[in-house]
C-alpha cells in the first residue's frame, strides 16, 4: 500500500526499508539510495528514534506501543530541535533609541543567563522585533554555550502541548521537558495564556521551579503585565521580579537603517530617495516596512527595471493609502488630552506647567511618529508654535523614553489607544 501511494503521488518507483523498534539503526544508512541512482528509500523509524512527544505515523498516541516509549528522551541536546531563524541574531538587529534598552537587556541575558535580569519581560507592538530579540538570545546561547538546554516556544504552542499531554496522561513528560530538562525558557506572546486557568496554573509552577533553580526565563508580550486582563496576580507579580523592557516603534532614521540593512542582505539596490519615501510613510511596523521593500523588489525584478521613486509610489499606493488614512494630528491631540484629563486648548495653549508641558511634548512626539505632518505643520497645529519647539519636544521625549519608565509606559499606552480607536 505504501509503495502504491508513493508511486501515485510522485510517479516514481520506491523501495521501502523497515527498521524494527528493537534495532539501533545507523543514522548514516537512513534515506540512502537503494536500487539505482535517483531512487530514494523512505525509512520507517521506531518511536525511540523520534523526539519526545512525537508518535510514529499510523499509530495513535494512546496505543500500548507509544505508552511504552513515553519515558524516552531525545539523544541530542534539546536545542538542536529548535527552529531558530539564522537571520535572527544580535548583529542583524538594527538598534535605535526606540529599542536600544531592550536590545542591551537581551544581550546581557544571553551573555550571562540567570545572572542578569531574570525574568526578562519584553513588550511592544506587532512587528517591532520582539521575536527577533528572543531568537537572538537562543542563537547566541546555542553557539557559545552548547551544553545549555534551551526551550523556545510560542505561548499558543505551549498551550496546545499542555492540552495534548493532559489528554494523553503525559503531564510528567511535560513537566520534565519544561522544568528538569530546561536551562533557558523563551516564550513568545505570553499574553495569550491570560484567562486560561489550567495553563496559568502549570506555568506558575514551571516559573517557580526554574526561578528557584537559577534558570533563565524570557517572555515577550504586546503589553505590560498590568495591562493583561485575565492574568493571575501571582504571575503578574512574578513578571515584575526581573526587568521589563519596552520596544517602541522605530524613528525615521532607524527605519531607514532597517531598510538599508534588509536591502544589503537581499542584494537589493535601494536608492536613498526610495528608502526615505518608504521610511516616511510606513512608520509603526518593521515587518510591514521590510515587506514593502520585498514587494517593490519583486515588481522591479519581474519587469527588469531598477527601483525608482515613481515605481515605489505606484506599486505601493494601496499600502500607503491604507497607512496614510489612519491617524490625524487632531485625533492624537484629542486622545492625549482625554488620557491626561486636560483640554485640547491646554495642549495648544501657552501654559508651561509640567502637568501640561509633558503631555504636550508627548502629543507632539506621537504626531510626528504616527502622521506625515512636517515640523512646521505641527507647530501651527499646536498653537502656531515655531517648528524648532516641536523638534525640541520630540528630542526630549526620545531621551525620556530611554531614561524614564513612567514616560515609556505612558507613550506605549497612548500609542496603543490612538491606533486601536482609529
C-alpha positions as CSV (number, residue, x, y, z in Angstrom):
1,X,0.0,0.0,0.0
2,X,2.8,2.4,0.9
3,X,4.6,1.8,-2.4
4,X,1.3,2.3,-4.4
5,X,0.6,5.6,-2.6
6,X,4.2,6.9,-3.1
7,X,4.1,6.0,-6.8
8,X,0.7,7.6,-7.3
9,X,1.9,10.8,-5.7
10,X,5.3,11.1,-7.4
11,X,5.2,8.8,-10.5
12,X,8.4,7.2,-9.3
13,X,9.3,3.8,-8.0
14,X,10.4,3.5,-4.4
15,X,11.9,0.8,-2.2
16,X,10.8,0.9,1.5
17,X,13.2,-0.1,4.2
18,X,11.6,-1.1,7.5
19,X,13.6,-0.9,10.7
20,X,12.2,-2.8,13.7
21,X,11.7,-1.0,17.0
22,X,14.3,-3.2,18.7
23,X,17.2,-2.3,16.3
24,X,19.5,0.6,16.7
25,X,19.9,1.7,13.1
26,X,22.9,3.7,11.8
27,X,21.9,7.3,11.1
28,X,24.2,7.3,8.0
29,X,22.1,4.5,6.5
30,X,18.8,6.3,6.7
31,X,17.5,7.6,3.4
32,X,20.3,6.1,1.3
33,X,19.8,5.3,-2.3
34,X,18.6,1.8,-3.0
35,X,18.0,0.1,-6.4
36,X,19.7,2.7,-8.6
37,X,20.5,6.4,-8.9
38,X,17.7,8.8,-8.1
39,X,15.6,6.3,-6.2
40,X,15.3,7.3,-2.5
41,X,14.4,5.0,0.3
42,X,11.9,6.2,2.9
43,X,12.6,4.6,6.2
44,X,10.1,3.7,9.0
45,X,11.8,4.6,12.2
46,X,10.9,3.3,15.7
47,X,9.4,5.6,18.3
48,X,12.6,5.5,20.2
49,X,14.3,7.4,17.4
50,X,11.7,10.2,17.5
51,X,11.8,13.4,19.6
52,X,9.8,13.4,22.8
53,X,6.1,14.0,22.1
54,X,6.1,12.6,18.5
55,X,4.4,9.4,17.5
56,X,5.0,7.1,14.6
57,X,2.6,7.9,11.7
58,X,-0.3,5.5,11.7
59,X,-0.1,4.7,15.5
60,X,-2.3,6.6,17.8
61,X,-0.7,8.3,20.8
62,X,-2.8,6.2,23.1
63,X,-1.6,2.8,21.9
64,X,0.3,0.4,24.0
65,X,3.4,0.8,21.9
66,X,3.6,4.5,22.3
67,X,2.8,4.2,26.0
68,X,5.9,2.1,26.5
69,X,8.0,4.8,24.8
70,X,6.9,7.8,26.8
71,X,9.9,8.0,29.0
72,X,12.4,8.1,26.1
73,X,14.3,11.3,25.8
74,X,16.0,12.7,22.7
75,X,19.5,11.6,22.1
76,X,20.7,15.0,21.0
77,X,20.6,18.2,23.1
78,X,17.1,19.7,23.1
79,X,18.0,22.9,21.5
80,X,19.2,21.1,18.3
81,X,15.5,20.6,17.5
82,X,14.6,24.3,17.9
83,X,13.5,26.3,14.9
84,X,15.7,29.4,15.4
85,X,16.0,31.6,12.3
86,X,19.6,32.1,11.3
87,X,18.8,35.7,10.5
88,X,17.6,36.5,14.0
89,X,20.9,37.4,15.6
90,X,22.1,40.4,17.6
91,X,24.3,41.6,14.7
92,X,21.4,41.7,12.3
93,X,19.1,43.7,14.7
94,X,19.1,47.4,13.9
95,X,19.5,49.3,17.1
96,X,18.0,52.8,17.7
97,X,16.6,54.9,20.5
98,X,13.3,53.0,20.3
99,X,14.8,49.6,21.1
100,X,18.3,50.1,22.5
101,X,17.2,49.3,26.1
102,X,15.6,46.0,25.2
103,X,18.5,45.1,22.9
104,X,21.0,45.7,25.6
105,X,19.0,43.7,28.2
106,X,18.7,40.8,25.8
107,X,22.4,40.8,25.1
108,X,23.2,40.8,28.8
109,X,20.9,37.9,29.4
110,X,22.4,35.9,26.5
111,X,25.9,36.5,27.8
112,X,25.1,35.5,31.4
113,X,21.9,33.6,31.6
114,X,20.1,33.8,35.0
115,X,22.7,36.3,36.3
116,X,21.3,39.4,34.8
117,X,17.6,40.3,34.6
118,X,15.6,37.2,35.5
119,X,12.9,37.1,34.4
120,X,13.2,39.4,31.4
121,X,9.9,40.7,30.1
122,X,10.0,42.3,26.6
123,X,6.8,44.1,25.4
124,X,5.9,46.2,22.3
125,X,3.6,46.3,19.4
126,X,3.3,43.9,16.5
127,X,6.2,43.7,14.1
128,X,8.7,45.7,16.2
129,X,11.4,43.0,16.8
130,X,10.4,41.1,19.9
131,X,10.7,37.7,18.2
132,X,14.0,38.7,16.6
133,X,15.5,39.5,20.0
134,X,14.0,36.4,21.7
135,X,15.5,34.2,19.0
136,X,18.8,36.1,19.1
137,X,19.1,35.1,22.7
138,X,18.6,31.5,21.7
139,X,21.1,31.6,18.8
140,X,23.7,33.3,20.9
141,X,23.5,30.8,23.8
142,X,23.3,27.8,21.4
143,X,26.5,29.0,19.7
144,X,28.5,29.9,22.8
145,X,27.1,27.6,25.5
146,X,26.1,24.5,23.6
147,X,25.6,22.4,26.7
148,X,22.7,24.6,27.9
149,X,19.2,23.2,27.2
150,X,17.1,25.8,25.6
151,X,13.3,25.7,25.2
152,X,11.9,28.2,22.7
153,X,8.1,28.1,22.1
154,X,5.2,30.4,21.4
155,X,2.5,30.5,24.1
156,X,0.0,29.1,21.6
157,X,2.2,26.0,21.1
158,X,2.8,25.8,24.8
159,X,-1.0,25.7,25.4
160,X,-1.5,23.1,22.7
161,X,1.2,20.9,24.0
162,X,-0.2,21.1,27.5
163,X,-3.7,20.1,26.3
164,X,-2.2,17.2,24.4
165,X,-0.3,16.0,27.5
166,X,-3.4,16.3,29.7
167,X,-5.5,14.4,27.2
168,X,-2.9,11.6,26.9
169,X,-1.9,11.5,30.6
170,X,1.7,12.7,29.9
171,X,2.0,15.5,32.3
172,X,5.2,14.0,33.8
173,X,6.8,14.3,30.4
174,X,5.6,17.9,30.0
175,X,6.9,18.9,33.4
176,X,10.3,17.2,32.8
177,X,10.6,19.0,29.5
178,X,10.0,22.5,30.8
179,X,11.4,22.1,34.3
180,X,14.0,19.4,34.9
181,X,15.3,19.5,31.3
182,X,15.4,23.2,30.8
183,X,18.1,25.8,31.5
184,X,16.7,28.7,29.4
185,X,13.0,29.1,28.7
186,X,12.0,31.5,25.9
187,X,8.2,32.1,25.4
188,X,6.8,34.3,22.7
189,X,3.5,36.2,23.1
190,X,2.9,35.2,26.7
191,X,-0.3,37.4,26.8
192,X,-2.3,34.5,25.3
193,X,-2.2,32.5,28.5
194,X,-4.3,35.2,30.2
195,X,-7.8,33.8,31.0
196,X,-6.7,30.2,30.7
197,X,-6.7,28.9,34.3
198,X,-5.1,25.5,33.8
199,X,-2.3,26.9,31.6
200,X,-1.6,29.7,34.1
201,X,-1.5,27.2,37.0
202,X,1.0,25.0,35.1
203,X,3.1,27.9,34.0
204,X,3.1,29.3,37.6
205,X,4.7,26.1,38.9
206,X,7.1,26.0,36.0
207,X,8.2,29.5,36.6
208,X,8.8,28.8,40.3
209,X,10.8,25.7,39.5
210,X,13.0,27.4,37.0
211,X,13.5,30.5,39.0
212,X,14.4,28.7,42.2
213,X,16.9,26.5,40.2
214,X,18.5,29.7,38.9
215,X,17.4,29.1,35.3
216,X,16.7,31.9,32.9
217,X,13.2,32.9,31.8
218,X,12.5,35.4,29.0
219,X,9.0,36.2,27.7
220,X,7.6,38.6,25.2
221,X,4.2,40.3,25.1
222,X,2.3,43.0,23.3
223,X,1.6,44.8,26.6
224,X,2.9,45.2,30.1
225,X,1.7,42.7,32.7
226,X,-0.6,45.1,34.5
227,X,-2.5,45.7,31.2
228,X,-3.3,41.9,30.7
229,X,-6.9,41.2,31.6
230,X,-7.4,37.7,32.9
231,X,-3.7,37.3,34.0
232,X,-3.5,36.0,37.6
233,X,-2.0,38.4,40.1
234,X,0.7,35.9,41.2
235,X,2.0,35.7,37.6
236,X,1.7,39.5,37.2
237,X,3.9,39.9,40.3
238,X,6.5,37.4,39.2
239,X,6.9,39.0,35.8
240,X,7.8,42.2,37.7
241,X,10.5,40.5,39.7
242,X,13.0,41.0,37.0
243,X,13.3,43.6,34.2
244,X,10.6,44.9,31.9
245,X,11.9,46.4,28.7
246,X,9.8,48.2,26.1
247,X,10.3,48.2,22.3
248,X,8.8,51.4,20.7
249,X,8.0,52.0,17.0
250,X,11.3,53.0,15.3
251,X,12.2,56.6,14.4
252,X,12.6,57.5,10.8
253,X,16.4,57.2,11.0
254,X,16.1,53.7,12.4
255,X,13.5,52.8,9.8
256,X,15.9,53.9,7.0
257,X,18.7,51.8,8.6
258,X,16.4,48.8,8.8
259,X,15.6,49.2,5.1
260,X,19.3,49.6,4.1
261,X,20.3,46.5,6.1
262,X,17.5,44.5,4.6
263,X,18.5,45.6,1.1
264,X,22.1,44.7,1.7
265,X,21.2,41.2,3.0
266,X,18.9,40.6,0.0
267,X,21.3,42.2,-2.5
268,X,18.7,44.9,-3.5
269,X,19.8,48.2,-4.9
270,X,17.8,50.7,-2.9
271,X,18.1,54.4,-3.9
272,X,18.2,56.9,-1.0
273,X,15.1,58.8,-2.0
274,X,13.1,55.5,-2.1
275,X,14.4,54.5,1.3
276,X,13.3,57.9,2.7
277,X,9.9,57.6,1.0
278,X,9.3,54.2,2.5
279,X,10.5,55.1,5.9
280,X,8.4,58.3,6.0
281,X,5.2,56.6,5.0
282,X,5.4,53.2,6.9
283,X,6.0,54.1,10.5
284,X,4.8,51.7,13.1
285,X,5.6,48.2,11.8
286,X,9.0,46.9,10.9
287,X,7.6,43.7,9.3
288,X,5.4,45.8,7.0
289,X,8.3,48.1,6.3
290,X,10.5,45.2,5.2
291,X,7.6,43.6,3.3
292,X,7.1,46.7,1.2
293,X,10.8,46.5,0.1
294,X,10.4,42.9,-0.9
295,X,7.2,43.6,-2.8
296,X,8.9,46.5,-4.6
297,X,11.9,44.5,-5.5
298,X,9.8,41.6,-6.8
299,X,8.0,44.0,-9.1
300,X,11.3,45.6,-10.3
301,X,12.7,42.1,-11.0
302,X,9.7,40.9,-12.9
303,X,9.7,43.9,-15.3
304,X,13.5,44.0,-15.5
305,X,13.9,47.6,-14.2
306,X,15.7,49.4,-11.4
307,X,13.8,50.5,-8.3
308,X,13.0,54.2,-8.6
309,X,10.8,56.6,-6.7
310,X,7.9,56.8,-9.2
311,X,7.8,53.0,-9.3
312,X,7.7,52.8,-5.5
313,X,4.8,55.3,-5.4
314,X,2.8,53.3,-8.0
315,X,3.5,49.8,-6.7
316,X,2.8,50.6,-3.0
317,X,0.0,53.1,-3.5
318,X,-2.6,50.7,-2.0
319,X,-0.5,50.0,1.1
320,X,0.4,53.7,1.5
321,X,-3.1,54.9,1.1
322,X,-4.3,52.5,3.8
323,X,-1.5,53.7,6.0
324,X,-1.9,57.4,5.3
325,X,-5.7,57.5,6.1
326,X,-5.1,56.1,9.6
327,X,-4.5,58.9,12.0
328,X,-4.7,62.7,12.1
329,X,-2.8,65.1,14.4
330,X,-6.1,66.5,15.7
331,X,-7.2,63.0,16.8
332,X,-3.9,62.5,18.6
333,X,-4.2,65.8,20.4
334,X,-7.8,64.9,21.5
335,X,-6.8,61.4,22.7
336,X,-3.8,62.8,24.7
337,X,-6.0,65.5,26.2
338,X,-8.6,62.9,27.3
339,X,-6.0,60.5,28.6
340,X,-4.4,63.1,30.8
341,X,-7.6,64.8,31.9
342,X,-6.7,68.0,30.1
343,X,-8.5,70.1,27.4
344,X,-7.3,70.4,23.8
345,X,-6.9,74.1,24.5
346,X,-4.4,73.3,27.2
347,X,-2.2,71.4,24.8
348,X,-2.4,74.1,22.2
349,X,-2.2,77.0,24.7
350,X,0.8,78.8,26.2
351,X,0.8,77.2,29.7
352,X,4.2,75.7,30.7
353,X,3.3,73.9,33.9
354,X,4.7,70.4,34.0
355,X,1.3,68.8,34.1
356,X,0.6,70.4,30.7
357,X,4.1,70.6,29.2
358,X,4.9,66.9,29.4
359,X,1.6,65.7,27.8
360,X,2.0,68.4,25.1
361,X,5.5,67.1,24.3
362,X,4.3,63.6,24.1
363,X,1.4,64.6,21.9
364,X,4.0,66.3,19.6
365,X,6.2,63.2,19.6
366,X,3.2,60.9,18.7
367,X,2.0,63.3,16.0
368,X,5.5,63.2,14.4
369,X,5.6,59.4,14.7
370,X,2.1,58.5,13.6
371,X,1.4,61.2,11.0
372,X,3.1,62.6,7.9
373,X,2.9,66.2,9.2
374,X,6.1,68.2,9.0
375,X,7.6,70.0,11.9
376,X,6.2,73.4,10.7
377,X,2.8,71.9,10.2
378,X,2.8,70.5,13.7
379,X,3.9,73.8,15.1
380,X,0.9,75.5,13.5
381,X,-1.5,72.8,14.9
382,X,-0.1,73.3,18.4
383,X,-1.0,77.0,18.7
384,X,1.2,78.4,16.0
385,X,4.4,77.5,17.7
386,X,7.8,77.6,15.9
387,X,8.9,74.3,14.3
388,X,12.0,74.3,16.5
389,X,9.8,73.9,19.5
390,X,8.3,70.7,18.1
391,X,11.8,69.4,17.2
392,X,13.0,70.0,20.8
393,X,9.9,68.3,22.2
394,X,10.4,65.2,20.1
395,X,14.1,65.0,21.0
396,X,13.2,65.5,24.7
397,X,10.6,62.6,24.6
398,X,13.0,60.3,22.8
399,X,15.5,60.9,25.7
400,X,12.9,60.3,28.3
401,X,11.9,57.1,26.7
402,X,15.3,55.7,27.4
403,X,15.6,57.2,30.9
404,X,12.1,57.3,32.5
405,X,10.0,54.1,32.7
406,X,6.9,56.1,33.5
407,X,7.2,58.0,30.3
408,X,7.8,54.8,28.4
409,X,4.6,53.4,29.9
410,X,2.5,56.5,29.1
411,X,3.7,56.7,25.5
412,X,3.1,53.0,25.0
413,X,-0.5,53.2,26.4
414,X,-1.3,56.3,24.4
415,X,0.1,54.9,21.1
416,X,-2.0,51.7,21.6
417,X,-5.1,53.8,22.5
418,X,-4.7,56.0,19.4
419,X,-4.1,53.2,17.0
420,X,-6.8,50.9,18.3
421,X,-9.5,53.6,18.4
422,X,-8.8,54.9,14.9
